[in-house]
Amino acid sequence: MTDPAVTAAQSSSLTMLLHDVRRVAGVDLAVGALMPADADHFVIDQLVGVTTEGLRDLRISVGAGLGGKTMLLARPVQVEDYCSASGITHDYDDAVRRERIRASFAVPIRVPRGPRGVLWGGLRQECVFGDRVIGDVMTVVRALERDLAEDLALSRRLENLRVAAGGTVAEGGRAGRESMTSVAERRRLVGICSELVHIASSIPDGPQRRQLDALVRRLTDDAMDGVPADPSVAAAPGGRRAARTGLTVREREILAEVALGATNREIAAKLGIGAETVKSSLTSSMRKLGVPNRAALVAVALGRERLR
């Protein structure tokens, strides 16, 4: 019952995390869930070491129980004996008793602009988890958070590259299909597609440029299978960008690099021009597109330009 906004790869990463937590903390079981950042509940759908089905698909409201409290406070919480503990609600005691859980802890999982979740570990005896145990758990959780953050950053880069090559956000984010590439492979594809977009931006319109664009779209399409589209990547009405609005080849070339997150100095070094030239070009582009700043320029350009 994984939320559709959480990818299969993210869910798999959480499962591996639960095994790591069970090992480093020495707990009898570990369960968890990921959910969209704005959700008010989560459903426990990842379980390791359980002996009953009492916790499976349990819907936990933010603020309720141990896991809900840790989500609300955004910090680790532990209890020596769950069913007799004060300071938490006891909405889920029946499921906890079925699993014979006594001591337990919960740790939040938070990713900027991405999913959040909770990891919950338990022992079938009373215990106070020391700072070392919680610290070890937090170490592996932080590693997962970094991986999820990189995964999201790569997704945004790939979507921007697809748009820069004439594709649409919708085509690049096919939720419901398994991702065909690992994070490491997608990282490599970002580098390749960035170079292809740069090369295409220096070629006049024609068959060669269209072939390069098609190659970028195909590569990003494969890499983005199963990844929900990022709404921050703008798309024009109808899903494709409108006709050009008068940017020169150099302006589109510079704007393509800006869309990939490059600074003025980085763009100048890559294109062999001065930083002042980059700044002047961006000012000219903002005037032509009628936008007041760099962020608006990228958003409008991704929605209306082919950046080439």
SEMAR-913073 format. One record per residue (C-alpha): residue number from 0; residue in one letter; x negated, y, z negated. Coordinates in pm, whole numbers, plus 32768, in hexadecimal, padded with zeros to 4 digits. Example, Ala and Ser with C-alpha at 12.3 -4.5 7.8 and 13.67 -1.06 7.14 Angstrom:
// SEMAR-913073
<0; "A"; <7B32; 7E3E; 7CF4>>
<1; "S"; <7AA9; 7F96; 7D36>>
This chain:
// SEMAR-913073
<0; "M"; <8000; 8000; 8000>>
<1; "T"; <7EE3; 80ED; 8053>>
<2; "D"; <7F5E; 824C; 80A1>>
<3; "P"; <7F4B; 828B; 821B>>
<4; "A"; <7E70; 83BD; 81D9>>
<5; "V"; <7D64; 82D7; 8147>>
<6; "T"; <7C9F; 8219; 824E>>
<7; "A"; <7C4B; 80A8; 8246>>
<8; "A"; <7AD9; 8100; 822A>>
<9; "Q"; <7B1A; 81D8; 80F7>>
<10; "S"; <7BEA; 80C5; 8059>>
<11; "S"; <7AD3; 7FCC; 809A>>
<12; "S"; <79D6; 80B7; 7FF8>>
<13; "L"; <7AB1; 80C7; 7EC2>>
<14; "T"; <7ABD; 7F4B; 7EAE>>
<15; "M"; <7942; 7F38; 7EB3>>
<16; "L"; <7936; 8045; 7DA7>>
<17; "L"; <7A17; 7F76; 7CC4>>
<18; "H"; <7928; 7E4F; 7CDC>>
<19; "D"; <7804; 7F36; 7C87>>
<20; "V"; <78BE; 7FCA; 7B5D>>
<21; "R"; <791C; 7E75; 7AD7>>
<22; "R"; <77AC; 7E16; 7AE6>>
<23; "V"; <770F; 7F50; 7A53>>
<24; "A"; <7815; 7F7E; 7941>>
<25; "G"; <783E; 7E0E; 78EA>>
<26; "V"; <79BB; 7E27; 78F1>>
<27; "D"; <7AAD; 7D0B; 7931>>
<28; "L"; <7B68; 7DBE; 7A44>>
<29; "A"; <7B5F; 7EFA; 7B14>>
<30; "V"; <7C7E; 7F8E; 7BDC>>
<31; "G"; <7CAC; 80CE; 7C9D>>
<32; "A"; <7D54; 8199; 7DAA>>
<33; "L"; <7D18; 82B9; 7E98>>
<34; "M"; <7E20; 83B7; 7EF8>>
<35; "P"; <7E42; 84FC; 7FBC>>
<36; "A"; <7DCA; 8630; 7F00>>
<37; "D"; <7F29; 86C1; 7ED8>>
<38; "A"; <7FD8; 8581; 7E63>>
<39; "D"; <807E; 8576; 7D0B>>
<40; "H"; <8054; 83FF; 7CDA>>
<41; "F"; <7F7B; 82DC; 7D43>>
<42; "V"; <7FB9; 816B; 7D7B>>
<43; "I"; <7EC1; 806C; 7CF5>>
<44; "D"; <7E69; 7FA1; 7E2A>>
<45; "Q"; <7D01; 7F39; 7DE9>>
<46; "L"; <7CCA; 7E36; 7CD6>>
<47; "V"; <7B9C; 7D69; 7C6A>>
<48; "G"; <7B9E; 7C6D; 7B4C>>
<49; "V"; <7D15; 7C6D; 7B05>>
<50; "T"; <7DC8; 7B2D; 7A9C>>
<51; "T"; <7F31; 7B9C; 7AD8>>
<52; "E"; <7FF0; 7C72; 7BD1>>
<53; "G"; <8064; 7D66; 7AC5>>
<54; "L"; <7F85; 7E86; 7B35>>
<55; "R"; <7FA0; 7E52; 7CAC>>
<56; "D"; <805D; 7F67; 7D62>>
<57; "L"; <80A2; 8014; 7C17>>
<58; "R"; <8109; 817C; 7C5D>>
<59; "I"; <805C; 826B; 7B6B>>
<60; "S"; <80CC; 83D5; 7B47>>
<61; "V"; <7FBF; 84DD; 7B15>>
<62; "G"; <7FB7; 8522; 799D>>
<63; "A"; <804D; 83D2; 7936>>
<64; "G"; <7F8C; 82B6; 7896>>
<65; "L"; <7E12; 82AB; 7889>>
<66; "G"; <7DD9; 82C7; 7A00>>
<67; "G"; <7ED7; 83DD; 7A26>>
<68; "K"; <7E37; 849E; 790A>>
<69; "T"; <7CDC; 8486; 79A2>>
<70; "M"; <7D67; 8503; 7AED>>
<71; "L"; <7E0B; 862A; 7A3C>>
<72; "L"; <7CD5; 8686; 7973>>
<73; "A"; <7BDC; 8633; 7A89>>
<74; "R"; <7AEF; 858D; 7991>>
<75; "P"; <7AB2; 842E; 7902>>
<76; "V"; <7B9C; 83B7; 77EF>>
<77; "Q"; <7B81; 827B; 771A>>
<78; "V"; <7C4A; 81C9; 760D>>
<79; "E"; <7BE1; 80BB; 7518>>
<80; "D"; <7D2F; 8003; 752A>>
<81; "Y"; <7E17; 806F; 7644>>
<82; "C"; <7F6D; 8010; 75BD>>
<83; "S"; <7F32; 80AD; 7466>>
<84; "A"; <7E71; 81DE; 74DD>>
<85; "S"; <7EEB; 833C; 7491>>
<86; "G"; <7EBB; 8456; 7587>>
<87; "I"; <7F43; 8399; 76B6>>
<88; "T"; <80A1; 8340; 7725>>
<89; "H"; <8104; 81D3; 7719>>
<90; "D"; <81D2; 81B5; 7857>>
<91; "Y"; <8101; 808F; 78D2>>
<92; "D"; <80CC; 7FC6; 7792>>
<93; "D"; <818B; 7E97; 7816>>
<94; "A"; <80A0; 7E6C; 793E>>
<95; "V"; <7F70; 7EA5; 785E>>
<96; "R"; <7FE8; 7DA0; 7764>>
<97; "R"; <801E; 7CA0; 7878>>
<98; "E"; <7EAF; 7CC8; 78D4>>
<99; "R"; <7E4E; 7CB9; 775E>>
<100; "I"; <7D86; 7DFC; 777B>>
<101; "R"; <7D09; 7EA7; 763F>>
<102; "A"; <7BE6; 7F99; 766D>>
<103; "S"; <7BE8; 805F; 77B1>>
<104; "F"; <7B60; 8192; 785D>>
<105; "A"; <7BC9; 825D; 798C>>
<106; "V"; <7AEE; 8336; 7A6A>>
<107; "P"; <7B68; 842B; 7B76>>
<108; "I"; <7AEF; 8423; 7CDE>>
<109; "R"; <7AEC; 8577; 7D88>>
<110; "V"; <7A7D; 85D9; 7EE6>>
<111; "P"; <7A88; 8745; 7F5C>>
<112; "R"; <7B94; 876B; 806B>>
<113; "G"; <7BC8; 85F4; 805D>>
<114; "P"; <7C73; 84DF; 7F9C>>
<115; "R"; <7C6A; 84C0; 7E25>>
<116; "G"; <7CA3; 8391; 7D4E>>
<117; "V"; <7C68; 82DA; 7C0C>>
<118; "L"; <7B96; 81B4; 7B9B>>
<119; "W"; <7C0D; 80F2; 7A6A>>
<120; "G"; <7B3F; 7FEE; 79AE>>
<121; "G"; <7BB6; 7F0B; 7897>>
<122; "L"; <7B4B; 7E0A; 7794>>
<123; "R"; <7C24; 7D01; 76F2>>
<124; "Q"; <7BA2; 7D64; 759B>>
<125; "E"; <7B83; 7EA4; 74D2>>
<126; "C"; <7A4C; 7F70; 751C>>
<127; "V"; <79C2; 80D1; 7526>>
<128; "F"; <7906; 8111; 7669>>
<129; "G"; <77C8; 81D3; 7627>>
<130; "D"; <7742; 82FA; 76E8>>
<131; "R"; <764E; 8218; 77A3>>
<132; "V"; <7767; 8140; 782F>>
<133; "I"; <7839; 8269; 789A>>
<134; "G"; <7701; 830C; 792C>>
<135; "D"; <76B1; 81D5; 79F7>>
<136; "V"; <7817; 81CC; 7A78>>
<137; "M"; <7809; 833B; 7AD6>>
<138; "T"; <76C6; 82FE; 7B98>>
<139; "V"; <776A; 8201; 7C81>>
<140; "V"; <78A4; 82D7; 7C9D>>
<141; "R"; <77D5; 8404; 7D06>>
<142; "A"; <7730; 832D; 7E12>>
<143; "L"; <7889; 82D3; 7E9C>>
<144; "E"; <78F1; 8442; 7E95>>
<145; "R"; <77BC; 84A1; 7F5E>>
<146; "D"; <7805; 8390; 805E>>
<147; "L"; <7970; 83FE; 8082>>
<148; "A"; <7908; 856A; 80A4>>
<149; "E"; <780E; 8512; 81B7>>
<150; "D"; <7917; 8441; 8266>>
<151; "L"; <7A04; 856B; 826A>>
<152; "A"; <78F5; 8659; 82E1>>
<153; "L"; <789E; 856E; 83FF>>
<154; "S"; <7A0E; 8557; 845C>>
<155; "R"; <7A2A; 86D1; 8472>>
<156; "R"; <78EA; 86E7; 8543>>
<157; "L"; <7969; 85DB; 8632>>
<158; "E"; <7ABB; 8687; 8658>>
<159; "N"; <7A11; 87D3; 86A1>>
<160; "L"; <7933; 872C; 87A3>>
<161; "R"; <7A5D; 8686; 8846>>
<162; "V"; <7B12; 87D5; 885D>>
<163; "A"; <79D6; 8877; 88E9>>
<164; "A"; <79D7; 876B; 89FA>>
<165; "G"; <7B3F; 87B0; 8A5E>>
<166; "G"; <7BE7; 86A9; 8987>>
<167; "T"; <7CFF; 86C7; 888A>>
<168; "V"; <7D00; 868F; 8713>>
<169; "A"; <7E1F; 8597; 8734>>
<170; "E"; <7D5A; 84BB; 8825>>
<171; "G"; <7C34; 84B5; 8736>>
<172; "G"; <7CF5; 844D; 8600>>
<173; "R"; <7DB6; 830D; 862D>>
<174; "A"; <7E37; 82B8; 84D5>>
<175; "G"; <7E9B; 814F; 84B2>>
<176; "R"; <7D76; 80B7; 8574>>
<177; "E"; <7C3E; 8030; 84D4>>
<178; "S"; <7B0A; 810C; 84F5>>
<179; "M"; <7A19; 8073; 85EF>>
<180; "T"; <78DF; 8116; 8564>>
<181; "S"; <782C; 812D; 8418>>
<182; "V"; <77D0; 8279; 8377>>
<183; "A"; <7667; 8246; 83E7>>
<184; "E"; <76D2; 8206; 854E>>
<185; "R"; <77BA; 8332; 854E>>
<186; "R"; <769D; 8407; 84C6>>
<187; "R"; <75CC; 8399; 85F1>>
<188; "L"; <76EC; 83E3; 86E1>>
<189; "V"; <770E; 8543; 8656>>
<190; "G"; <75A5; 8585; 86B9>>
<191; "I"; <75D2; 84F1; 8814>>
<192; "C"; <7718; 85A8; 8858>>
<193; "S"; <7688; 86F1; 87DA>>
<194; "E"; <7571; 86D5; 88DC>>
<195; "L"; <7668; 8679; 89F0>>
<196; "V"; <7746; 87A4; 899E>>
<197; "H"; <7612; 8886; 89A2>>
<198; "I"; <75A3; 87FE; 8AF3>>
<199; "A"; <7702; 8823; 8B83>>
<200; "S"; <7712; 898E; 8B11>>
<201; "S"; <75E5; 89E1; 8BEE>>
<202; "I"; <7676; 8942; 8D29>>
<203; "P"; <7768; 89FA; 8E10>>
<204; "D"; <78C5; 896A; 8E33>>
<205; "G"; <78C5; 883B; 8F12>>
<206; "P"; <78BB; 86BD; 8F1D>>
<207; "Q"; <7785; 869B; 8E41>>
<208; "R"; <781A; 8770; 8D2A>>
<209; "R"; <7963; 86B2; 8D3B>>
<210; "Q"; <78A6; 8568; 8D24>>
<211; "L"; <77EA; 85E1; 8BEC>>
<212; "D"; <792F; 8659; 8B4F>>
<213; "A"; <79D5; 850D; 8B98>>
<214; "L"; <78B1; 8455; 8AF9>>
<215; "V"; <78C8; 8529; 89BC>>
<216; "R"; <7A3F; 84EF; 89A7>>
<217; "R"; <7A11; 8378; 89CF>>
<218; "L"; <7900; 8365; 88C6>>
<219; "T"; <79BF; 8439; 87CB>>
<220; "D"; <7B01; 837C; 8812>>
<221; "D"; <7A5A; 8232; 87B7>>
<222; "A"; <79B8; 82C7; 8681>>
<223; "M"; <7AFB; 8367; 8605>>
<224; "D"; <7BE1; 8239; 8628>>
<225; "G"; <7C9B; 8209; 84E0>>
<226; "V"; <7C3C; 8363; 845A>>
<227; "P"; <7D60; 8453; 8420>>
<228; "A"; <7D38; 859A; 84DC>>
<229; "D"; <7CB3; 86C5; 841B>>
<230; "P"; <7DBD; 87D9; 8428>>
<231; "S"; <7CAD; 88E2; 83FF>>
<232; "V"; <7C36; 889A; 8561>>
<233; "A"; <7D17; 8978; 8630>>
<234; "A"; <7DD0; 88F9; 8762>>
<235; "A"; <7E8E; 89C7; 885F>>
<236; "P"; <8009; 89A3; 889D>>
<237; "G"; <8043; 885C; 894E>>
<238; "G"; <7F04; 87C8; 88BD>>
<239; "R"; <7E0D; 885B; 89B8>>
<240; "R"; <7D5F; 89A7; 89CE>>
<241; "A"; <7DDC; 8AAF; 8ABB>>
<242; "A"; <7D15; 8B42; 8BD9>>
<243; "R"; <7BDB; 8C0A; 8B95>>
<244; "T"; <7BEE; 8D70; 8B23>>
<245; "G"; <7AB7; 8E01; 8BC6>>
<246; "L"; <798E; 8D8B; 8AF6>>
<247; "T"; <7845; 8D6F; 8BAE>>
<248; "V"; <7782; 8C2A; 8BC6>>
<249; "R"; <768D; 8CA7; 8ABD>>
<250; "E"; <77A9; 8D15; 89D6>>
<251; "R"; <784E; 8BC0; 89F1>>
<252; "E"; <76FE; 8B17; 89BA>>
<253; "I"; <76C0; 8BDE; 887A>>
<254; "L"; <7825; 8BAA; 8805>>
<255; "A"; <7804; 8A31; 8833>>
<256; "E"; <76DD; 8A35; 8742>>
<257; "V"; <779E; 8B0D; 8648>>
<258; "A"; <78BB; 8A11; 8653>>
<259; "L"; <77C0; 8905; 85EE>>
<260; "G"; <7761; 89CE; 84B9>>
<261; "A"; <7616; 8A63; 852F>>
<262; "T"; <7599; 8BB0; 84A5>>
<263; "N"; <752B; 8CD1; 8584>>
<264; "R"; <73BC; 8C7D; 8547>>
<265; "E"; <73F4; 8B0D; 8597>>
<266; "I"; <74AB; 8B67; 86D8>>
<267; "A"; <739A; 8C5B; 873D>>
<268; "A"; <7289; 8B56; 8706>>
<269; "K"; <7348; 8A47; 87C2>>
<270; "L"; <739E; 8B21; 88EF>>
<271; "G"; <7254; 8BDE; 88F8>>
<272; "I"; <72EE; 8D36; 88C8>>
<273; "G"; <72E0; 8E42; 87BB>>
<274; "A"; <73BE; 8E45; 8689>>
<275; "E"; <7436; 8FA1; 86ED>>
<276; "T"; <74A2; 8F15; 883C>>
<277; "V"; <7571; 8E0E; 8789>>
<278; "K"; <760F; 8F16; 86AB>>
<279; "S"; <765C; 8FF6; 87D5>>
<280; "S"; <76F4; 8ED4; 8894>>
<281; "L"; <77D9; 8E7C; 8771>>
<282; "T"; <7845; 8FE7; 8751>>
<283; "S"; <789C; 8FEB; 88C4>>
<284; "S"; <795E; 8EA4; 88A4>>
<285; "M"; <7A24; 8F29; 877B>>
<286; "R"; <7A7E; 9060; 8843>>
<287; "K"; <7AEE; 8F93; 8971>>
<288; "L"; <7BC0; 8EA3; 88A1>>
<289; "G"; <7C49; 8FB3; 87BE>>
<290; "V"; <7BDA; 8F1C; 8671>>
<291; "P"; <7B3C; 8FCB; 8545>>
<292; "N"; <7A36; 8ED5; 84C6>>
<293; "R"; <7964; 8DA1; 850B>>
<294; "A"; <7A55; 8CA7; 846D>>
<295; "A"; <7B7C; 8D2A; 8536>>
<296; "L"; <7AA4; 8D27; 866F>>
<297; "V"; <7A5A; 8BB3; 864C>>
<298; "A"; <7BC6; 8B5F; 85FD>>
<299; "V"; <7C4B; 8C20; 872C>>
<300; "A"; <7B38; 8BA1; 8811>>
<301; "L"; <7B79; 8A37; 87B4>>
<302; "G"; <7CE7; 8A6F; 87FB>>
<303; "R"; <7CC1; 8B31; 8942>>
<304; "E"; <7B68; 8AFB; 89D6>>
<305; "R"; <7AA9; 89DA; 8A71>>
<306; "L"; <7967; 8A63; 89D5>>
<307; "R"; <78A8; 8A26; 8B13>>
